[in-house]
Amino acid sequence: MPLRDHFRPPVDDITSWQQLHGQWPANIVKQLRQLLPAGYVAGPNVHSGSQVEIDLAAFESDAIPSGRHVDDGNGGVATAVWAPAAPSVAVEAPLPDYDEYEVRVYDAQRGRRLVAAIELVSPRNKDRPESRNAFVGKCTALLQQGVAVSVVDLVTTRHFNLYAELMAFVGQADPTLGDPPPPIYAACCRWTVKEKRPLFQAWSHRLVIGQPLPTLPLWLGPTRVIPLDLEPGYEEACHDLWLT
């Protein structure tokens, strides 16, 4: 099914982008329940305030069973194998150093460790330089902590590409997006280590109104990855909101 423009008529006459952004993360969680291996759990996080922030995080936990497994051939249980496409960017790149002031509190008894985050961009994330800097800074901080970050941007009314700004912040560029980069896109990026060297990898897709959404790699660890097909959860959200 095609991608809609949720920021202009006739779509925004039926339902607002806030409703889509509120509905879609929950559908992604339901989708990931069938894909995540044992020990991983996903949950939505929606915050609407001075800066609208919508994301979805995948955590690692020893206590949570998986929704789907396959036999590994040795009597055990293994995750279904899925191999992502070659990355759009793969360059040796040290992590940038910058000041960070924040407090994060975790439930140590459950041993949750953040491994992946999916960010749905809102118009307010793109409206001012300070908002864009805050978004890029948040994503960079997650990457520095070893978290794989996916950014999905459907905002057609503000022509800034936060993924391109994130790439510039870490001193890289993604030539596959073109110049200028598109205002709507989906991308996943992470830092990993290969042959004892830091490697920055990114997978990016230009989004087009009227075309289906892509599948991103959702990295749960250095070698563990599952497919994040954006289309099913998006279509389910559109159906739930009467956007048929």
Residue pairs with C-beta under 8 A, 6 or more apart in sequence:
1 212
1 231
1 235
1 238
2 209
2 210
2 211
2 212
3 154
3 184
3 207
3 208
3 209
3 210
3 211
3 212
3 213
3 234
4 11
4 209
4 238
4 243
5 11
5 156
5 209
6 12
6 15
6 16
6 17
6 20
6 154
6 156
7 17
7 123
7 154
7 155
7 156
7 157
8 156
8 157
11 243
14 241
14 242
14 243
15 241
15 242
15 243
17 122
17 123
17 154
17 155
18 48
18 52
19 241
20 154
20 237
20 238
20 241
21 46
21 52
21 54
21 120
21 122
22 46
22 54
23 237
23 240
23 241
24 120
24 233
24 234
24 237
25 44
25 45
25 46
25 54
25 55
25 56
25 118
25 120
26 44
27 232
27 233
27 234
27 236
27 237
27 240
28 42
28 44
28 56
28 118
28 228
28 233
29 42
29 43
29 44
29 56
30 233
31 229
31 232
31 233
32 42
32 58
32 218
32 226
32 228
33 42
33 67
34 67
34 68
35 67
35 68
35 80
35 226
35 227
36 42
36 58
36 66
36 67
36 220
36 226
37 66
37 69
37 78
37 79
37 220
37 224
37 226
38 64
38 65
38 66
38 69
38 77
39 60
39 61
39 62
39 63
39 64
39 66
40 58
40 59
40 60
40 61
40 64
40 66
40 115
40 220
41 58
41 59
41 61
41 64
42 56
42 57
42 58
42 59
43 56
43 57
43 59
44 55
44 56
45 53
45 54
45 55
45 56
45 57
46 53
46 54
47 53
47 54
51 124
51 125
51 131
51 134
52 122
52 123
52 124
52 125
53 122
53 125
54 119
54 120
54 122
55 117
55 118
55 119
55 120
56 117
56 118
56 120
57 114
57 116
57 117
57 118
58 114
58 115
58 116
58 117
58 218
58 220
59 112
59 113
59 114
59 115
60 112
60 113
60 115
60 220
61 110
61 111
61 112
62 111
63 110
66 79
68 80
69 77
69 78
69 79
69 80
70 77
70 78
70 79
70 80
71 77
71 78
72 78
79 224
79 226
80 226
82 225
82 226
82 227
83 225
84 203
84 217
84 225
84 227
85 203
85 217
87 201
87 202
87 203
88 174
88 176
88 187
88 202
88 203
88 204
89 167
89 172
89 173
89 174
89 176
89 189
89 200
89 201
89 202
89 204
90 199
90 200
90 201
91 172
91 199
91 200
92 197
92 198
92 199
92 200
93 170
93 171
93 172
93 191
93 198
93 199
93 200
94 198
95 143
95 144
95 170
95 191
95 198
96 140
96 144
96 169
96 170
96 171
98 137
98 140
100 141
100 144
102 141
106 112
114 142
114 145
114 147
115 146
115 147
115 148
115 219
115 220
115 221
116 147
116 148
116 149
116 150
116 218
116 219
116 220
117 142
117 147
117 148
117 149
117 150
118 150
118 152
118 218
118 228
119 135
119 139
119 149
119 150
119 151
119 152
120 152
120 154
121 135
121 151
121 152
121 153
121 154
121 155
121 162
122 155
123 155
123 157
123 158
124 131
125 131
125 132
125 134
125 135
125 155
125 162
126 132
126 135
126 153
126 155
126 158
126 160
126 162
127 158
132 160
132 162
132 165
135 162
136 162
136 165
136 166
136 169
137 169
139 149
139 151
139 162
139 166
140 166
140 169
140 170
142 149
143 149
143 170
143 189
143 190
143 191
144 191
146 191
147 190
148 188
148 189
148 190
148 218
148 219
148 220
149 188
149 189
149 190
150 186
150 187
150 188
150 189
150 216
150 218
150 228
151 162
151 163
151 166
151 185
151 186
151 187
151 188
151 189
152 186
152 230
153 161
153 162
153 163
153 183
153 184
153 185
153 186
153 207
154 184
154 207
155 183
155 184
156 183
156 184
156 209
158 183
159 180
159 183
160 183
161 177
161 180
161 181
161 182
161 183
161 185
163 174
163 177
163 181
163 185
163 187
163 189
163 202
163 204
164 173
164 174
164 177
164 181
166 189
167 173
167 174
167 189
167 202
170 200
172 200
172 202
174 181
174 187
174 202
174 204
176 204
177 185
177 204
177 206
178 206
182 206
182 207
184 206
184 207
184 208
184 209
185 204
185 205
185 206
185 207
186 204
186 205
186 207
186 213
186 214
186 216
186 230
187 202
187 203
187 204
187 205
187 216
188 202
188 203
188 204
188 216
188 217
188 218
188 219
188 228
189 200
189 201
189 202
189 203
190 200
190 201
190 202
190 219
191 198
191 199
191 200
191 201
192 198
192 199
192 201
192 222
193 199
193 222
203 216
203 217
205 214
205 216
207 213
207 214
212 231
213 229
213 230
213 231
213 234
214 230
214 231
215 227
215 228
215 229
215 230
215 231
216 227
216 228
216 230
217 225
217 226
217 227
217 228
218 225
218 226
218 227
218 228
219 225
220 226
238 244
